[in-house]
């Protein structure tokens, strides 16, 4: 190879890869998500929609995705389709390797576990279990379930369908999930005013649930929004009917955070086992004849 071609080839190899712009995209998304949520909350009384049915603040993340899409349309499209990062050789990518088969059913069953653990914790801490009958609600059950799903999907299109894949271009699955869960928790600004212990319990819950969702959707390419929104809806309904989520008491929120953390442990353990397990094809052919 001529010298000039060799130098040109070396220069191409040494040229740094173009940055994904993940930091700028994250900053724009979070800024718009927080501001849009506040604006939607201010407009809620004018619409006449009862917050018990649908909170317009939940549309903040969806509006943030729309805003970012105006600046990076191609990249946003890739995130929403669940495209994984193009790198596979870093330790962060070997952090978790969960197969997608079977995860979908387990994901939608996990809210049942969270609700059951929260109910058991409520009985242990207070000696009683606050259960709300659907007949005691001011609105039809069908309306509440539908509205909960719409609101949850409006949130999840931002958190799990956009921000999670975006941060996966820079961090491992668990780290990205913790960051998304932290932003998700801080986004619920009014909750943080209930006191430090209450806020800690809520942040523990959002981070733990974010880890569950991040690991479960790691290699899912279809129906990501419905899966994330369905998980979110089931958790909300469980807290609505089985525990007293409207109470400002600290103990129920701490119990809820502990329940979410306990439910996340099997997901993390399964991911770590999958990451350390040898590849079956490699193991089968390693000692084969040559």
C-alpha positions in Angstrom: 0.0 0.0 0.0 1.4 3.4 -0.9 2.5 5.6 2.0 -0.1 8.3 1.4 -2.9 5.7 1.4 -1.5 4.1 4.5 -1.4 7.4 6.3 -4.9 8.2 5.1 -6.2 4.8 6.4 -4.5 5.4 9.7 -6.1 8.8 10.0 -9.5 7.4 9.3 -9.0 4.8 12.0 -7.8 7.4 14.5 -10.6 9.9 13.8 -13.0 10.0 16.7 -16.5 8.7 16.1 -19.1 11.4 15.9 -20.9 12.2 19.1 -24.5 11.1 19.4 -25.5 14.4 21.1 -27.1 12.5 23.9 -26.4 15.3 26.5 -28.0 18.0 24.4 -31.0 15.8 23.6 -31.4 14.9 27.2 -31.2 18.5 28.4 -33.8 19.7 25.9 -36.1 16.8 26.7 -35.9 17.3 30.5 -36.3 21.1 30.2 -39.4 20.8 28.0 -40.9 17.9 30.1 -40.7 19.9 33.3 -42.0 23.1 31.8 -44.7 21.4 29.8 -45.9 19.6 32.9 -46.2 22.8 34.8 -48.1 24.5 32.0 -50.5 21.6 31.6 -51.1 21.6 35.4 -51.9 25.3 35.3 -54.3 24.7 32.4 -56.0 21.7 34.0 -58.8 23.8 35.8 -59.7 25.5 32.6 -60.4 22.2 30.8 -62.9 21.0 33.3 -61.2 17.5 33.4 -61.1 16.2 36.9 -57.5 15.4 38.0 -58.9 12.2 39.5 -59.7 11.1 36.0 -56.8 12.4 34.0 -53.9 14.7 35.0 -52.8 16.8 32.1 -49.3 17.0 33.6 -48.7 13.5 32.4 -48.5 14.8 28.8 -45.3 16.8 29.6 -42.9 14.0 28.5 -44.9 13.4 25.3 -44.7 17.1 24.5 -40.9 17.0 25.3 -40.5 14.2 22.7 -42.3 16.3 20.1 -40.1 19.3 20.9 -36.9 17.2 20.6 -38.2 15.6 17.4 -38.2 19.1 15.8 -34.4 19.3 16.3 -33.4 15.6 15.8 -36.2 13.9 13.8 -34.1 11.0 12.6 -32.7 10.1 16.0 -36.0 10.5 17.8 -37.5 8.0 15.3 -34.8 5.5 16.1 -35.3 5.9 19.8 -39.0 5.3 19.6 -38.6 2.1 17.7 -36.4 0.8 20.5 -33.1 0.8 18.6 -30.3 -0.4 20.8 -26.8 1.3 20.8 -24.5 0.2 18.0 -21.7 -0.8 20.4 -21.4 -4.2 22.0 -17.9 -4.5 23.2 -17.9 -2.2 26.2 -18.4 -3.4 29.8 -21.6 -1.3 30.1 -23.2 -3.3 27.3 -22.2 -6.6 28.9 -23.8 -5.4 32.1 -27.2 -6.9 31.2 -28.2 -9.2 28.4 -31.8 -10.2 28.9 -33.7 -12.2 26.3 -37.0 -10.5 25.4 -39.0 -13.8 25.3 -41.0 -14.3 28.4 -40.2 -10.8 29.7 -43.4 -9.3 28.6 -45.7 -11.5 30.7 -43.3 -11.2 33.7 -43.3 -7.4 33.3 -47.1 -7.2 33.4 -47.3 -9.5 36.4 -44.7 -7.5 38.4 -47.3 -4.8 39.3 -49.4 -7.5 40.9 -46.3 -8.4 43.1 -45.7 -4.8 43.9 -49.3 -4.3 45.0 -49.3 -7.5 47.0 -46.1 -6.5 48.8 -47.5 -3.0 49.5 -50.7 -4.5 50.9 -48.7 -6.9 53.1 -46.5 -4.1 54.3 -49.6 -2.0 55.1 -51.0 -4.7 57.2 -47.8 -5.2 59.1 -47.2 -1.5 59.7 -50.8 -0.3 60.4 -52.7 -3.4 61.2 -55.3 -2.7 58.5 -55.5 -2.7 54.7 -57.3 0.3 53.1 -59.2 -1.1 50.2 -61.3 1.1 47.9 -64.3 -0.3 46.3 -64.9 0.7 42.6 -68.4 1.7 43.6 -67.0 4.3 46.0 -65.3 6.1 43.2 -66.9 9.3 41.8 -66.3 8.1 38.2 -67.0 4.9 36.2 -64.3 2.2 36.5 -64.1 1.9 32.7 -63.4 5.7 32.4 -60.7 5.5 35.1 -58.9 2.6 33.6 -58.9 4.1 30.1 -57.8 7.5 31.4 -55.0 5.9 33.5 -53.7 4.1 30.4 -53.8 7.2 28.3 -52.0 9.2 30.9 -49.4 6.5 31.6 -48.7 6.1 27.9 -48.3 9.9 27.6 -45.6 9.6 30.3 -43.9 6.5 29.0 -43.5 7.7 25.5 -41.0 10.1 27.1 -39.4 8.0 29.9 -39.1 4.5 28.5 -39.6 4.9 24.8 -37.3 7.9 24.3 -35.1 8.8 27.3 -34.1 5.2 28.2 -32.8 4.3 24.7 -31.2 7.7 24.4 -29.2 7.2 27.7 -28.4 3.7 26.6 -26.2 5.2 23.9 -23.9 6.3 26.7 -24.6 4.1 29.7 -25.4 0.5 30.6 -28.9 -0.7 31.0 -29.1 -0.5 34.8 -27.3 2.8 35.0 -29.5 4.3 32.3 -32.6 3.0 34.1 -31.5 4.5 37.4 -31.0 7.9 35.7 -34.4 7.8 34.1 -36.0 6.7 37.3 -34.4 9.6 39.2 -35.6 12.1 36.6 -39.0 10.5 36.6 -39.2 10.9 40.4 -37.9 14.4 40.5 -40.4 15.3 37.8 -43.2 14.7 40.3 -42.4 18.0 42.0 -45.4 18.2 44.4 -44.5 14.8 45.9 -41.1 16.1 47.0 -42.8 18.7 49.2 -44.3 16.0 51.5 -41.1 15.6 53.5 -37.6 14.0 53.1 -38.7 10.5 54.1 -41.8 10.5 52.0 -39.8 11.8 49.0 -37.1 9.2 49.6 -39.7 6.4 49.5 -41.2 7.8 46.3 -37.8 8.2 44.6 -36.9 4.6 45.6 -40.1 3.4 44.0 -39.6 5.3 40.7 -35.9 4.2 40.4 -36.8 0.6 41.2 -39.7 0.5 38.7 -37.5 2.2 36.1 -34.9 -0.6 36.5 -37.6 -3.2 36.0 -38.9 -1.5 32.9 -35.5 -0.8 31.5 -34.4 -4.4 31.9 -37.7 -5.8 30.6 -37.7 -3.6 27.5 -34.0 -3.9 26.8 -34.4 -6.0 23.6 -38.0 -5.4 22.9 -38.6 -3.9 19.4 -42.4 -3.8 19.3 -45.3 -2.7 21.5 -42.8 -1.0 23.9 -45.2 1.9 24.6 -48.1 -0.4 25.4 -46.0 -2.6 27.7 -44.5 0.3 29.6 -47.9 2.1 29.7 -49.6 -1.1 30.8 -47.1 -1.7 33.7 -47.5 2.0 34.7 -51.3 1.7 34.6 -51.4 -1.5 36.6 -49.2 0.0 39.4 -51.4 3.1 39.5 -54.6 1.1 39.7 -53.1 -1.2 42.4 -52.2 1.8 44.5 -55.6 3.3 43.9 -57.7 0.3 44.9 -55.5 -1.5 47.4 -53.6 1.2 49.2 -54.3 4.7 50.3 -52.2 6.5 47.7 -53.9 9.8 48.4 -52.8 9.9 52.0 -49.9 12.2 52.8 -48.8 9.7 55.5 -45.1 8.7 55.2 -45.4 5.0 56.1 -47.5 3.9 53.0 -45.0 5.6 50.6 -42.0 4.0 52.4 -43.7 0.6 52.2 -44.5 1.2 48.5 -40.8 2.1 47.8 -39.6 -1.0 49.6 -42.1 -3.2 47.6 -40.9 -1.8 44.3 -37.3 -2.3 45.4 -38.0 -5.9 46.4 -39.7 -6.5 43.0 -36.7 -5.2 41.2 -34.2 -7.5 42.8 -35.2 -10.6 40.7 -34.9 -8.6 37.5 -31.4 -7.4 38.3 -30.3 -10.9 39.5 -31.7 -12.4 36.3 -29.9 -9.9 34.2 -26.6 -10.5 36.0 -26.9 -14.3 35.5 -27.6 -13.7 31.8 -24.5 -11.5 31.5 -22.2 -14.0 33.1 -23.6 -17.1 31.4 -21.4 -18.5 28.6 -22.7 -18.2 25.0 -24.3 -21.6 24.2 -22.9 -21.8 20.6 -19.4 -20.8 21.7 -19.5 -23.3 24.6 -20.7 -26.1 22.3 -18.1 -25.5 19.6 -15.1 -24.5 21.8 -13.9 -28.1 22.3 -15.2 -29.4 19.0 -13.0 -31.1 16.3 -11.1 -28.9 13.9 
